[in-house]
Amino acid sequence: MAEDGLAGNRIHEMLQDRNGFFWFARGPGGLSRYDGKTFENFTTEDGLPDNRVYTIAEDRRGFLWIGTAKGVSRYDGRTFTNLTKADGLIGNFVNEIIENQNGNLWFGTNSGVSRYDRDREKFTNFTTNDGLIGNAIYDILEDREGNLWFNAQGIGISWYDGDKFINFTEKDGLAGNYINCVFEDREGNLWFGHRELRGLSQLNPRGLRNYGIQDGLPGTSVRSIVEDYQGNLWLGGDSGVLKYDGVSFTQPINEITGAVHDVLEDSKHNLWFATIGHGLIRYDGTNYTRFTTLDGLIGNSISSIIESKDGTIWIGVPFNRGISRYDGNNFTNFTVADGLASNAVESLTEDNYGNIWIGTWGGGLNRYDGIKFTSFMPGDGFI
């Protein structure tokens, strides 16, 4: 076990557990845990089945589940217990893990889906032979009714009601087989944002409906879906931003013509749109304000945007620019000159203690505590 450093330079997934520890799935670098002061790194030498770690989840009992390229591992705080094909898992390459409302663990693999009953210590496996749409499952969603949705990229999506699978593909009326995002609104409607200019699909007990040019939705790839406090849907896509009020689509901000990478509703109900090449847009329901480098924003193409607990907006910018912090009046920018390990920012998140964590390309992981940056790199003990 290596200490005081992060295990590798690329993070696939990050989780903060109920005890406040941060866990990092590091691809070929293994698994890392951060307690606020030091890192502990876990590899096959500590009991993992493989160092290629791609997904992590914590169950309601406090166990950590780790998906690797050679099976899944359960960590109880002291030891790893590994489960592989030899134990009944459908496939060893694990892409996704969730715990459903009934307390069962579900594993999406490259070979199908496994359901694990912990009380009986028994796997039940599902493949295309059982009705699953495809065997390579990358995303699993449980809706409010307890139904499970399995996304097989490029093939379509499966709905499982606990008894049978119902599949949705282009042949079944779905707008497209490649799905960028899945969103459940407050009324229980499922929305699928598609790639390849295929638009949007809505699914509810009344059936499946697609939205395209004939509905006022321009031919677009939908990257993100957000529901505001009034129940309107906001879509970010390759052709700007669209609002759906349950009746029709409108473009309230016609000036956004480029791609919108992300949409955020803040605590004051302002909407923020992260664009590619056109800066950051804030919309208060009536008027919009565009922020660009001319206003102090560090870059005009935005990779990520979050609101911290104190209401500050944090903006991550790729292409070797850095990050911006907006306090409602002014931007404060941070780069490698301020202690950031890399200016190529890919992701942002805030932990329970108010620290901002910055994932970068090639610069490892960075933490900002409100005063200074701390970077965690392989040279610091990161494997």
Summary of the structure (lengths in Angstrom):
residues: 383
radius of gyration: 21.6
end to end distance: 9.6
largest distance: 61.7
contacts: 1313
relative contact order: 0.09
helix: 6%
strand: 46%
